Amino acid sequence: MMGFLPFSSGIRKLYCGVLSLLAAISYLKALLDSLQINHERTFVGVR
């Protein structure tokens, strides 16, 4: 069982990294969407 320990911990690290990456991507997407909405709103206000 000891031989499998580093392997599983590496998979866990990879899994956590992928999850954090997905979370960061979705967060940035939401941020960009809100910025775009604000941008359109300001454009409408300028008109």
VEXMI-418735 format. One record per residue (C-alpha): residue number from 1; x, y, z. Coordinates in steps of 0.2 Angstrom, whole numbers, plus 5000, padded with zeros to 4 digits. Example, Ala and Ser with C-alpha at 12.3 -4.5 7.8 and 13.67 -1.06 7.14 Angstrom:
! VEXMI-418735
   i    x    y    z
   1 5062 4978 5039
   2 5068 4995 5036
! end
This chain:
! VEXMI-418735
   i    x    y    z
   1 5000 5000 5000
   2 5014 5012 5003
   3 5019 5012 4985
   4 5002 5019 4980
   5 5003 5034 4993
   6 5013 5046 4982
   7 5003 5042 4967
   8 4986 5045 4975
   9 4993 5061 4983
  10 4999 5067 4966
  11 4982 5064 4959
  12 4974 5073 4973
  13 4985 5088 4970
  14 4981 5087 4952
  15 4963 5086 4956
  16 4964 5101 4968
  17 4973 5111 4955
  18 4961 5108 4941
  19 4946 5112 4953
  20 4955 5129 4958
  21 4958 5132 4940
  22 4940 5129 4935
  23 4935 5140 4950
  24 4946 5154 4944
  25 4941 5153 4926
  26 4922 5154 4931
  27 4926 5168 4943
  28 4935 5178 4929
  29 4921 5174 4917
  30 4908 5181 4929
  31 4919 5196 4932
  32 4921 5199 4913
  33 4902 5197 4911
  34 4898 5210 4924
  35 4911 5222 4917
  36 4903 5220 4899
  37 4886 5223 4906
  38 4892 5239 4915
  39 4901 5244 4899
  40 4885 5242 4889
  41 4875 5251 4902
  42 4888 5266 4901
  43 4886 5266 4882
  44 4867 5266 4883
  45 4869 5281 4896
  46 4881 5290 4884
  47 4868 5288 4870
! end
